[in-house]
Amino acid sequence: MNENEKQSAIEILNKIMELELAGVVRYTHYSLMVFGYGRIPIVSWLKSNGDESLAHAHKAGEFVTMLGGHPSLKIGPLLETHQHDIGDILRESLEQERSTLEAYYELLALTEGKAVALEEYAREMILLEELHLDEVNKMLRKPGEIHPFNE
């Protein structure tokens, strides 16, 4: 990778870090706003997603410093819709995950064939994010519904 590509990779990694940190805040908030009979497993799932987002942010930050960059102290966009129905929370989660997935694809496009470690990292994260999107998508379907949920 040339110096311009390295700088672009640092910028994308910092964006990923910011988006993942926003995920930590969102999932923490969502976990506090779940009420009703299914609260315990849903809160556990949301907390787990927050922990995973924090680990992803840390990993992105490690790559920033590996490239000689400075990790961002910013947090990605946070939107408070005041909609705390489980379906609303899951739809907001889909939006968050999609924007993060786009950033990983952006990193892959930049690094493909140029930086094996970053390319493999991007591919690994794309796989994880796509599996997570599928999980949320399945949670949004009605029982017996086969076709994916579309907004």
C-alpha positions in Angstrom: 0.0 0.0 0.0 1.3 3.5 -0.8 1.1 6.3 1.7 -2.2 7.7 0.3 -3.8 4.2 0.6 -2.4 3.8 4.1 -4.0 7.1 5.1 -7.3 6.1 3.5 -7.2 2.8 5.4 -6.6 4.7 8.7 -9.6 7.0 8.0 -11.8 4.0 7.2 -10.6 2.1 10.3 -11.4 5.2 12.4 -14.9 5.4 10.9 -15.3 1.7 11.7 -14.1 2.3 15.3 -16.6 5.2 15.6 -19.5 3.1 14.2 -18.7 0.2 16.5 -18.5 2.5 19.6 -21.9 3.9 18.6 -23.1 0.3 18.6 -21.8 -0.1 22.2 -23.9 2.9 23.3 -26.9 1.9 21.3 -27.0 -1.7 22.5 -26.4 -0.6 26.1 -29.3 1.8 25.8 -31.5 -0.8 24.2 -30.8 -3.3 26.9 -32.0 -0.9 29.5 -35.3 -0.2 27.6 -36.6 -3.7 27.2 -39.6 -4.6 29.4 -42.0 -7.5 29.4 -41.9 -11.3 29.6 -39.1 -11.9 27.2 -36.8 -9.3 28.9 -34.1 -11.5 30.2 -33.0 -13.3 27.0 -33.4 -10.1 24.9 -31.3 -8.0 27.4 -28.7 -10.7 27.4 -28.5 -10.7 23.6 -28.3 -6.9 23.4 -25.5 -6.8 26.1 -23.6 -9.5 24.1 -23.9 -7.4 21.0 -22.6 -4.4 22.9 -19.6 -6.4 24.1 -19.0 -7.6 20.6 -19.1 -4.0 19.2 -16.6 -3.0 21.8 -14.2 -5.8 20.8 -14.6 -4.8 17.1 -13.9 -1.2 17.9 -10.7 -2.2 19.8 -9.6 -4.4 16.9 -10.1 -1.5 14.4 -8.1 0.8 16.7 -5.3 -1.8 16.9 -5.0 -1.7 13.1 -5.0 2.1 13.2 -2.0 2.1 15.4 -0.4 -0.6 13.4 -0.5 1.7 10.4 0.9 4.6 12.4 -2.3 6.4 12.8 -4.1 7.9 15.8 -7.3 6.2 16.9 -10.4 8.4 16.9 -12.1 9.5 20.1 -15.3 10.2 18.3 -18.5 8.1 18.4 -20.6 7.5 15.3 -24.1 8.8 14.9 -26.5 8.2 17.7 -30.2 8.5 17.1 -32.8 8.5 19.9 -36.1 7.6 18.3 -37.8 7.0 21.7 -39.3 3.8 20.1 -38.6 1.0 22.4 -40.7 -1.8 21.0 -38.5 -4.9 20.3 -39.3 -4.6 16.6 -38.2 -0.9 16.6 -35.0 -1.8 18.4 -34.2 -4.6 15.9 -34.9 -2.3 12.9 -32.6 0.4 14.4 -30.1 -2.4 15.0 -30.3 -3.4 11.3 -29.6 0.2 10.2 -26.6 0.4 12.5 -25.2 -2.9 11.3 -25.7 -2.1 7.6 -23.7 1.2 7.9 -20.9 -0.7 9.7 -20.9 -3.4 7.1 -20.6 -0.8 4.3 -17.4 0.6 6.0 -15.9 -2.9 6.2 -16.6 -3.4 2.4 -15.0 0.0 1.8 -11.9 -1.2 3.7 -11.9 -4.5 1.7 -12.1 -2.6 -1.6 -9.1 -0.4 -0.6 -6.9 -3.2 0.7 -7.7 -6.2 -1.6 -4.5 -7.5 -3.1 -2.5 -4.8 -1.3 -2.4 -5.6 2.4 -3.2 -9.2 3.4 -3.7 -8.6 7.1 -6.2 -5.7 6.5 -7.9 -7.6 3.6 -8.4 -10.7 5.8 -9.5 -8.6 8.7 -12.1 -6.9 6.5 -13.3 -10.2 5.1 -13.6 -11.7 8.6 -15.6 -8.7 9.9 -17.9 -8.7 6.8 -18.7 -12.4 7.5 -19.5 -11.6 11.1 -21.6 -8.6 10.3 -23.5 -10.4 7.5 -24.3 -13.3 9.9 -25.4 -10.8 12.5 -27.6 -9.0 10.0 -29.2 -12.4 9.1 -29.8 -13.1 12.7 -31.6 -9.8 13.2 -33.5 -10.3 10.0 -34.7 -13.6 11.2 -35.8 -12.1 14.5 -37.9 -9.6 12.6 -39.8 -12.3 10.7 -43.1 -13.7 11.8 -43.1 -17.3 12.8 -43.2 -19.5 9.6 -42.2 -16.6 7.4 -39.5 -17.8 5.0 -38.7 -14.6 3.0 -36.3 -12.1 4.5 -37.6 -9.0 6.2 -37.4 -5.9 4.1 -37.9 -2.4 5.3 
